[in-house]
Amino acid sequence: DNAVPTNMFRINRVAPFKLPFVLGWMGPLRLEFFLGQLSGQQFIDINGVHGNFQHSLYPQPMIHGERFSFKPTRNFEYGFSRTVIFAGEGVPFTLGSFKNSLFSTSTSNGAPGTHNDPGDRRSGMDWSYRVPMFRDWMTFYGDAFADDQITPIAYLDPSAIHAGLY
């Protein structure tokens, strides 16, 4: 593809760790976080599409993403992820705009292009289950995706859900 690379800061916990107390039943936890700035974006949708093919947006939008996954048994693993495109032209990148995009929920929407706009949010979840007697040959899997919702679980109707057998 011809996607422009993203410069980013990334933290990835490669070795999982177990949560304390009762939360330990969820299984070992693995975390990942990134924060970067997009490049090559030429259009923005704020009350109608603005921009042109000759000039890139200035400043370019920011993007951050989080992922955490659990493995409660040897055969079952599940995870959750979230990405947000925020700031950019019309909304400066500040600690406040970053906090707003990081902790926003579906009820905390501001008007697009304003300082209360949490950004363009996407969330997802995935799971896989290896069949015990055939764990090297058969895996049930699934994933779900939601646009501008905190989780696909709470909004099954508008979410995209995909499952299969591998």
N, C-alpha and C positions, 0 to 999 in steps of 0.2 A: 504494500500500500504506500501511499505518499504522505502519511501522517507526519507532521513535524514533531521531533522529539521534545519531551518535557523535562526541563531542569527541575530537580526536586530534592528534598530532604526526606530520607526514608529510614524508619526504624522497624526492624523485623526481629521478633523473638523466634529464633530457629528452634531452640530446645523448649518444649512445653513445660509448664509448671502447674502444680496442683493448688487450687484455691483452698483456704483454710476452712475449718469447721464444716457446717452442713453443705456449703457450696461445693465441697470436694466431690460430691456424688455426680456432678456434671462432667467430671473427668478432667484430664490434663488440658490446660488452656494454652493456646498459641495466639499471639497478638501481632498485628502489623499496622503501621500508620505511615502515611506520606503526605507531604505538603509541597506543592510545586506551582509554577506559573506556566500557563499555556503559552504557545507562540503560534503565530500564523492565523489567528482568528480575525476575520474581516467583517463579520456581521453580528449584531446583537438584537434581540427581540425585546424591546421596551415599548409597549403600546404601539406595536408595529415594527417591522424589520428596518433597522438602520445600518448603514455601512455601504461599502462598495468594493469591487474586486481590485482596485488599484492601491488601496491603502489598508494597512492592518489597524486594528483597534489599538488605542493607546490610553491608558496602560492595558496590557493584556489581562484577561481574567485569571484568577487563582483557582486551584483545585486541591481538595484534600480528600483522603479516603481512610477508612478504618476497616479492619477485618479481625474478627476473633472466631476461633473454632475450638470445639471440644471433642474429645474422644472418650466417652464414658465406658465403652467396652472395646475389646479387640476388633470387633466386627462393625461397630456403629460409630459414625463420625458426623457431626453437624456444625454449621458455621453461619455467621451473619456478617454482612458487609454493608457499607454505606459510602457514597461519594457525593461531593457537593462542589459545584462550580459557582464561585462567588466573586465579589469585588469586580475590578476592571473598570471599563469606561463608565463614568457617572457615579461610581461608588468606590471610594478609595479603600485600599487594603490597610486596615488598622486592627489593633487588638480587639476592638469592639465588633468590627464586622466579622473577624475570625471567630470570636466567641459566639456571635449570633448564628453563624452558619454551623458551628460545631454542636451547639446545644439546642438547635431549633427542633420543634415538633410540627406536626401537620396543622396545629391550631395557631402557630405563631408566625403566620405569613404577613409580610409587609408588601406594599405595592412594588412591582418590579422597578428597579433603578433607584429606589430610595435607600436610606441608611438602615431601615428596618427590614429590608429584603434579605432573607436568609440564603438565597441563592437557588440554583437549580439542583434539587436533591433527588437521589436515587438510592433505593435500598434493595437488598437481596438476602436470600438465605439458600443454603444448599445442604444436602444430606446424602449419605451413602451407607449401605448396609451390605456387607459381604455375607453370603449364605454360608453358615458354619461348615457344612460338610464339603462345600464346593468353593471355599473362600478364594482360591486362586483362579477360579474359572467363572464365577457368577457374582455380580454385584448389582443390587437395586440402587438406583440413584434418583435424585430429583433436585430441582432448583426453582426458585420463585423470584420474581422481579417486580418492584413497585416504583412508580414515578411520583415524586412529591408526596410520598407517604412514609411514615416512620418505620413500618415493617409490612411485608406482604401478608403476614399472618392475620393482621387485624383488618386488612382490606382485600379479601380473596376475590371479590367480583372484578375490580379493575386491574388486578395483578395478572402477570403472565406466569403460568406454572407449567413446568415441563418435568416429566418423569420417564424412566425407562429401565431397561435391563441390559447390562453389559456383560 
